[in-house]
Amino acid sequence: MSERRSGKRWEVSLDAVWDGRSGNCTVRISDLSEGGCYIDTMAGAIQGELLTLKLKLPNGEWLELTGAVAHHTPPLGFGVQFVDLPEERLVTLRAFIEYLQDPSRPRLLKQES
């Protein structure tokens, strides 16, 4: 498979909730970028499947991201490419990635009015 990632992926260890065709489950995200993520899970996924991921942010709010399964490596997990993210979610995702790079930055993820 050719490398198609356009952005840097950051190694993380984040709990998330995955809502897909077979219901929802708690999963672990092991890397994250503006364009997608890798989910460590033994749960099955189908390439091309659309799913929703919910990440709990440091301010206690949830960030909901929509993506398509780009590849699946049973039983290790699968890669997700984010699709159709509204601008406000993309801005929040970027701020979260900045926070992951430097948690001491005070500006991160203040509640929007």
Backbone hydrogen bonds in HBPLUS format (Angstrom, degrees):
<---DONOR---> <-ACCEPTOR-->    atom                        ^
c    i                          cat <-CA-CA->   ^        H-A-AA   ^      H-
h    n   atom  resd res      DA  || num        DHA   H-A  angle D-A-AA Bond
n    s   type  num  typ     dist DA aas  dist angle  dist       angle   num
A0010-TRP N   A0032-LEU O   2.82 MM  22  5.26 168.4  1.83 144.0 146.5     1
A0032-LEU N   A0010-TRP O   2.96 MM  22  5.26 146.4  2.07 134.7 144.8     2
A0012-VAL N   A0030-SER O   2.98 MM  18  4.92 167.7  1.99 116.7 120.7     3
A0014-LEU N   A0029-ILE O   3.08 MM  15  5.06 165.0  2.11 143.0 147.6     4
A0029-ILE N   A0014-LEU O   2.74 MM  15  5.06 165.0  1.76 152.0 156.8     5
A0016-ALA N   A0027-VAL O   2.97 MM  11  5.37 150.5  2.06 148.7 149.5     6
A0027-VAL N   A0016-ALA O   2.85 MM  11  5.37 163.4  1.88 148.1 153.6     7
A0017-VAL N   A0054-LYS O   3.00 MM  37  5.11 155.1  2.07 138.4 146.3     8
A0054-LYS N   A0017-VAL O   2.87 MM  37  5.11 146.1  1.99 143.6 153.7     9
A0018-TRP N   A0025-CYS O   2.88 MM   7  5.46 172.1  1.88 162.8 163.7    10
A0025-CYS N   A0018-TRP O   3.02 MM   7  5.46 142.0  2.17 139.5 151.3    11
A0019-ASP N   A0052-THR O   2.80 MM  33  5.08 170.8  1.81 159.4 162.3    12
A0052-THR N   A0019-ASP O   2.94 MM  33  5.08 166.3  1.96 148.5 153.2    13
A0020-GLY N   A0023-GLY O   2.86 MM   3  5.46 173.7  1.86 161.5 159.7    14
A0023-GLY N   A0020-GLY O   3.20 MM   3  5.46 155.4  2.26 120.9 118.3    15
A0040-ASP N   A0028-ARG O   2.74 MM  12  5.31 155.8  1.80 168.7 173.2    16
A0030-SER N   A0038-TYR O   2.96 MM   8  5.74 155.9  2.02 152.1 159.9    17
A0038-TYR N   A0031-ASP O   3.12 MM   7  5.40 150.0  2.22 136.2 138.6    18
A0033-SER N   A0036-GLY O   2.86 MM   3  5.34 145.4  1.98 172.0 167.1    19
A0082-PHE N   A0035-GLY O   2.79 MM  47  5.47 153.2  1.86 129.9 138.5    20
A0037-CYS N   A0080-VAL O   2.97 MM  43  5.35 147.1  2.08 139.2 148.7    21
A0080-VAL N   A0037-CYS O   2.81 MM  43  5.35 166.0  1.83 164.4 165.7    22
A0039-ILE N   A0078-PHE O   2.83 MM  39  5.41 175.5  1.83 159.1 159.8    23
A0078-PHE N   A0039-ILE O   3.00 MM  39  5.41 148.0  2.11 142.4 151.9    24
A0041-THR N   A0076-LEU O   3.15 MM  35  5.91 142.9  2.29 118.9 128.8    25
A0049-GLU N   A0046-ILE O   2.84 MM   3  5.37 162.4  1.87 141.9 144.8    26
A0048-GLY N   A0069-VAL O   2.75 MM  21  4.95 166.2  1.77 138.2 143.1    27
A0069-VAL N   A0049-GLU O   2.91 MM  20  5.37 153.2  1.98 144.7 152.9    28
A0051-LEU N   A0067-GLY O   2.86 MM  16  5.55 157.9  1.91 159.2 163.8    29
A0067-GLY N   A0051-LEU O   3.00 MM  16  5.55 163.3  2.03 155.1 158.4    30
A0053-LEU N   A0065-LEU O   2.79 MM  12  5.15 167.3  1.80 157.8 162.3    31
A0065-LEU N   A0053-LEU O   2.77 MM  12  5.15 165.0  1.79 156.0 161.3    32
A0055-LEU N   A0063-LEU O   2.89 MM   8  5.09 162.7  1.92 142.4 145.2    33
A0063-LEU N   A0055-LEU O   2.75 MM   8  5.09 159.5  1.79 149.2 156.2    34
A0057-LEU N   A0061-GLU O   2.74 MM   4  5.43 170.0  1.75 175.4 178.3    35
A0060-GLY N   A0057-LEU O   2.84 MM   3  5.36 160.7  1.88 124.0 127.0    36
A0083-VAL N   A0066-THR O   2.87 MM  17  5.78 162.1  1.90 135.4 139.6    37
A0068-ALA N   A0081-GLN O   2.88 MM  13  5.36 156.2  1.93 143.7 147.5    38
A0081-GLN N   A0068-ALA O   2.89 MM  13  5.36 164.9  1.92 155.3 156.7    39
A0070-ALA N   A0079-GLY O   2.77 MM   9  5.39 154.9  1.84 136.3 144.2    40
A0079-GLY N   A0071-HIS O   2.93 MM   8  5.34 149.4  2.02 142.2 152.2    41
A0073-THR N   A0077-GLY O   2.82 MM   4  5.45 173.1  1.82 165.3 167.2    42
A0076-LEU N   A0073-THR O   2.68 MM   3  5.59 134.4  1.88 142.9 149.5    43
A0077-GLY N   A0073-THR O   3.17 MM   4  5.45 154.2  2.24 124.4 132.0    44
A0089-ARG N   A0086-PRO O   3.00 MM   3  5.47 127.5  2.28 110.8 124.1    45
A0090-LEU N   A0086-PRO O   3.06 MM   4  6.39 156.7  2.12 155.2 162.6    46
A0091-VAL N   A0087-GLU O   2.90 MM   4  6.16 156.7  1.96 154.3 160.3    47
A0092-THR N   A0088-GLU O   3.12 MM   4  6.27 155.5  2.18 135.9 142.3    48
A0093-LEU N   A0089-ARG O   2.80 MM   4  6.02 157.2  1.85 148.1 154.8    49
A0094-ARG N   A0090-LEU O   2.91 MM   4  6.13 160.5  1.95 149.1 153.9    50
A0095-ALA N   A0091-VAL O   3.00 MM   4  6.25 157.9  2.05 146.4 152.5    51
A0096-PHE N   A0092-THR O   2.88 MM   4  6.11 152.2  1.96 148.2 156.3    52
A0097-ILE N   A0093-LEU O   2.92 MM   4  6.21 156.3  1.98 151.3 157.4    53
A0098-GLU N   A0094-ARG O   2.95 MM   4  6.25 156.7  2.00 148.6 155.0    54
A0099-TYR N   A0095-ALA O   2.93 MM   4  6.18 153.3  2.00 143.8 151.3    55
A0100-LEU N   A0096-PHE O   2.89 MM   4  6.21 153.2  1.96 148.6 155.8    56
A0101-GLN N   A0097-ILE O   3.10 MM   4  6.37 142.9  2.24 143.8 153.2    57
A0101-GLN N   A0098-GLU O   3.16 MM   3  5.16 125.2  2.47  94.4 108.2    58
A0102-ASP N   A0098-GLU O   3.07 MM   4  6.38 140.7  2.23 143.0 153.9    59
A0102-ASP N   A0099-TYR O   3.05 MM   3  5.06 123.8  2.38  95.6 110.2    60
A0105-ARG N   A0102-ASP O   3.10 MM   3  5.98 171.3  2.11 128.7 130.9    61
